[in-house]
Amino acid sequence: MQKQRKPSGKSLRSLDYLNVFLADVRDGVGPYLSIYLKASANWNPAQIGMAMSASAIATVIAQTPAGALVDRLRQKRMLIVLAAVFVSIGCIAMGLFPNLPVVIGSQIMIGIAAAIFPPAITAITLGLVGHERLDRRVGRNETFNHTGNLLAATLAGLVGYFIARKAIFFLVAAMAVGSIISVRMIREREIDHELARGDGEEGEEEDNEKHQQRNEGILQLLSDRKILFFTIAVVLFHFANAAMLPLVGQELAQGKGTSDTVYMSACIIVAQLVMIPVSNLAGRFAHTARKPIFLLGFAVLPIRGVLYTLSDNPYFLVSVQILDGIAGGIFGVLSVLMVADLTKGTGRFNVTQGMLNTAIGVGAGLSNVLAGFVVKSAGYNVGFLILAAIAVVALAVFWFYVPETKTGVNRKASPQNNLAKS
């Protein structure tokens, strides 16, 4: 019999604040770093590329170990504190000493921290509210996260323009301090750490033999066809999605002078504005079923890719970002919920998230490589169409091979789900 968890209002509000503050802390200074290094530190493109890739590579390598660490340790709040300290130190160091060794080392620290934040926040969320209330709570987390992204982008722009580009580094460090205060306000005693790693049910006591069976190895998890096909679909989705916005940015930069940065900012802001309500609605509707909502997120991606080929008008390209907001808002919520469903009772919730994020990182990296070669030889429209075709394959894999994961949903209405039975 499941016991409904009732965390205090203080812990839940603190989780809201944590998601707001971490919105800009997760990736450090992100795209602002390249602008600073080029305009203020006079770095060449090769050095900037090394600095930007150091964080991404560190994140990909650290994601699976970070997930396993979150599963194993009960000190999840302390992990977030340590990761935030890493980001703060890294940002301050880059702002004060913008030389190659310091920037590369700081970016590696920030990359490792970026791998810790998502599984730790999700684990704390699950440990606080349980599986039954996870859908709405994850939707709320994503809503506050996207709100934080908007606020952080606005503050960074104001600080960089009116004070100095270097001040953005200290802004992120200050937000990291805010995240530390927020996570410390979450009451430790209200987090069920067994539940937080997907092990067992609320209020359920297990004997040692059952506990051992549920904590089987990672390889056995990968042998589950539902998890395998879900991973394939999600990786293909990101393979198709990752290069689209960079290609739009390149297209906007053709012959438009300095306004290209304005249009790129508009693309990001439009997508984030749409993600805020979509994340909230996805969390609410996911309480009934997961798959139909996620199918919508998969379906809009190929449409977006085709629409990009119809015009290079900057206003049109920015408006297409509404679809990016829909897909991103749905994905941020449903991917967490479906992983929680698929790993329920295994004790491997967070390490599975880590493996999935590692695969996504590799797929996203390859997406940019493929798109670059295609656009160079055949043009932007062909690049967008190839990405749209990959998105169609992702949609097909998810539709036919990934079952509904929400317990109690009638799966007879979806005959294709039988293909995914292991």
N, C-alpha and C positions, 0 to 999 in steps of 0.2 A: 504494500500500500504506500503510495507516494505521499509525502508530507510537503504541503505548500510552504515555500520559504518566504519569510517576511523580513527582509532587510530594513534597516531604519532609513528614514528620510534623509538623514545626514549622509549616510554612505552612498545613497543613490544620487543625491545632489553633488557630492564630491566626485562621483564617477562622471557626471555631466561636465564639471569643471575640468576634470582630467582630460577628457576628449577635446575640449576647446583649446586648452593650452598645448596639448601634444600635436595638434593639427599641423603646426609649423615647425615643431621640434623634431619630428620623426626623421626628416631628411636634412636637418641642419639648415644652412642657408640656401640649399638647392640651386635653382637657376641664377640666383643673384651672385653666386660665386664666380661664374664665368664672366659676368659683366664687370665685377670688381677687379678680377685678375687682369682683364684686358685693358680696362680704362684707367685703373689706378695703380696697378703694379707692373704694367707693361710686359705681361707674359706673352709668349708666342702661342699660336693655336695648338701646337704639339704638346706644350707644357700644360695648357688648360685641359686638353683632352685626357692627359694622364691623371690630372687632379680629379676631374669629374668621374672618370671610370674607376678610380680607387675605391670610392664609397660604394658604387654599384657592385663591384666585384666582391668587396668585403661582405655586403649584405647577402648576396647569393650564397656565398660559402657558409655564412654564419646561421642562415635561417633554420636548417634542419637541426643542428646542435642547440640552437636557442629554443626551439620547440620542445626538444627532449629535456632541456634544463627546466623549462617552465613546468613540464609534466612531473619532473622528479622533485623539485624543491617546493617547500611550503612558503618560502620567503618571496612571494611574487611581488609584493609591494616594494621590497628592497631591491629587486631586480630592476624595477622601473626607476627607482631613485638612482641607482648606479648608472643606468643607461642615460638618464637625464644629466647626470654629472659629466659623463663622457661627452655628451653633446655640448654642454656649457663650456667645458675646458677646451674642446676642439674649436669652437667658434671664437672664443676669446683669443686663443693662440693664433688662429689664422688672421684675425683682425690686427693683432699686434706685430706678428712676425710673418709676413706674406712671402716666405721663401719656400723653395720646392720641398725640402725634407719636412718642414713643419706642416705645410699644407697637406702633403700626402699622408703623413702620420695622423693628422687630425681627421682627414676624410675617412681613413680606415676606422678610427674610433667611432666616428659618426655612423659609418656603415654597419658596424657591429651593433651599435645601439638601435639602429633602425630595424634590425632583425629581431630585437627583443620586445619592442613595444607592442606590436600587434598581438602575438600569442599571449603575452602577459595580461593585456587589457581584456582580451576575450576570455581568458581563464578566470580572471577576477569576476567578470560579468557573470559567467556561468556559475561560479561558486557562490555568488550572491543571490541570483534570482532563480536558478534551476532551469531545466529543459523546458518546462511548461511556459515560462514567461520569457524565454530567451529571444523569441522572434521580435516582440515589440521592443525589448530592451536593446537588442542589436540595432534595430531601426533607429532608436533614439540616440544611441552612440554615434552612428553615422551622421545623423542630422546635426548633432553638436560638432562633430568633426569637420563637416563641410562648412558650418557656420564659422568655426575657428579658422579655416583656410581663408575665407573671405576677409575676416577681421585682420588676420596676419598679413595678407597681401596688401590690404589698404594701409596698415601701419608701416609696413616695410617701404611702400612707395612714398609715403609722407616723410618718414625718417630719412630715406635715401635722398630725397629731393631737397628737403629743407635743412638737414643737418649735414650728413655725409654718407657716402656709400658704406664706409667702414662701420657706421653706427648700426647697420642692419645685423651685423654679427652680435653686437651686444644686446639687441632686441631679442634675438633668438635665445641667447643665454638667459635673459630675464624671464622669457616664457618657460624655459626649462626649470627655473626656480619655482615658477607658478605651478608647474606640473608636479614637482616634488611635494609642495605644500598640499596640493589636492589629493595625491595618492596617500599621503600620511593621514589624511582626515577620514579615509575609508576604514571602518572598524574591522580589524583583523579577525576578531572572534565571529564575525558574521559571514566569513568566507568558508565554505565547505570545500576543502582542498582535494578530497577524493572526487567529489562531483566536478570540481574545476578541471580535472583532466579527463572527464568523460567516463569515470569508473563507477559503475553502479547507479542507483537511483537515489533520489532524495529520501533520507531516513532509512535506507536499506543497510543492514549489516551483513557482511559476507564472511564465510569461513575461509581459511587460508587456501584450500584447494581451489575454490571458485575464484578467489582473488588472483591466484597464479594463472589460472586459465584465461582470465580476462586481460592479463598483462602480457599477451603473447608478443613475439618479436615483430619488428617492422616488416620483414620479408613476408610474414604471413598476412599482414594487413594488405600488402601490395598484391597478394594472390586473390583478394576479393575483387571480383569483376566489376562490381558496382563502383568501388573506389577507383579502380583502374580506368574505367570508361569516363567517369566524372573528371578525373585528372586530364585525360586526353582532350575532352571537350573544352575544359577551362584553359588548357595550354594553347589550343588552337584559337580560342577566342582572343587571348592576349597576343598571340602571334599575328593575328589579323588587326588588332586594335592598336598595338604599341606604336607603330610607325605612322598612323594616320595623322595625328596632330603635328608631329614634326614635318611631315610632307606639306601640310597646310601652311605651316610657318614659312617653309621655303618658297612656296608658291606666292604667299603674301609679300615676301621680301623682294620679289621680282619687279623692279622699276617703281617702287612705292616710297622710296626715300626712308626717312626716319619714322614714318607712320606705321611701319611694319610691327614695331614693338607695341604700339597702341592696339592694333588689331589682334595681336597675339594675346595681349592682356584681356581683351574683350572676349576672345575665345574661351579662355580659362574661367573668367568671371561668369559668363553665360552658363557654362557647364556646371559650375559650382552652385549657382543659383537654382538650377533645375534639380540638382542632386539633393538639396535640402528637403523639399517636400516629397520627392520620390522615395528617398530613404525611409522617411517616416511612414509613408503609405505602404511600402514594401513590407516593413516590419509588421504592420497591422494585418494586411491581407495574407501574409505567410502563415498566420495562425491556422488558416483553413487548409491550405495546400502550398507546397513549395514549387513544384515543377511548372505549372502554368505561368507563374509570375517570372520565373527564371527564363522560360522560353521567350517571353517578351523581350527581355534583355538581350538574349542571343539574336533575336529576329531583327532588331533595329540596327545592328552593326553592319550587315551587308547592304541595307538600304542607305545607311550613311555613306558607305564607300562609293556606291553608285552616284549618289547625289553630288559628291565632290567633283565628279567629272562633267557636270552639266554647266558649270559656270566658274570663272575665276574672280567674279565680283566679290570684294572683301565682305560686303554686308551679307551676301548670300552664304559665303563660307562660314561666317560667324553664326548665322542663324541655324546652320546645320548642326552646330554644337549642342543644340537642344537635345538631339538624339544621343549625343555622347553623355549628356547629363542623365538621361533616362537609363541608359545601359549601365553607367557607372554607379548610379544610385541603387539600382537593383542588384548589381553584382556585389557591392560592398556588404550588403545585408544577407543575400541568399547564399553566397558561397560559404559564409561562416555557419549559417544554419544547416546547410546540407552536409557539411563536414561533421558538425555536431551530431546530426542524425545517423550518418554512416559509421561513426566511430563510437556511438553510444554503448557503454559497457565494456569497452576495450582498454580504457586507461591510456589511450594513445591519441587523444583529441588534439593536443597542441603539437606533438611531433608530426602528426599527419598534416596539420596546417603548415608546418615548417617545410616539409617535403614538397607540398603543393606550391608554396611560394617560391621555393628554389626552382622548380620546374617552370613556373610562370616567368621568373627572372631570366632563365635561359631562353625561353620562347620569345620574350619581349626583345632581348638582345639580338637574336637571330632575325627577328622581324625587321629591325632597322637596317641590318646588313643586307638582307634580301631586297628591301625596298630601295635602298641606295643604288644597288647595281641595276635594278630594273628601270628606275627613273633615269639613270645616266644613259642607258642604252635605248630606252623606248618611250620615255616621257612620263609626266605625272599621271595622265589619265590611265595608262596601262598599269602603272603602279597601284593606283586606287582600285582598279578592277580586279587585279590579282589578289589584293588584300580582301576585297569583297567576296571573291570566290572561296578563299580560305575560311572566311566567316560563315559561308553557307555550309561548308563541311563541318565546322564546329557545331552549327545548329542541328545538322542531321545526326551527328554522333550523340548529342545531348538528347534529342527528341526520341531516337529509336533505341538507344542503349543505356540511358540512365533512368532508373525508375523514380517514381514519387517516393520520397523518403519520410514524409510526415506520417507518423503512426496514426492509423485509423482511417486514412483516406482510401476510398474505393478504387483499387487499381484495375478493376475489370474494364473500366471505361477507357483504359489506355492499353490496348493489346500490345503495342510496341514494347511495353515495359517487360513483357515476358522474355524478350531477347536478352535482358540484362540479368536474369536470374542465374545465380551461380550454382 
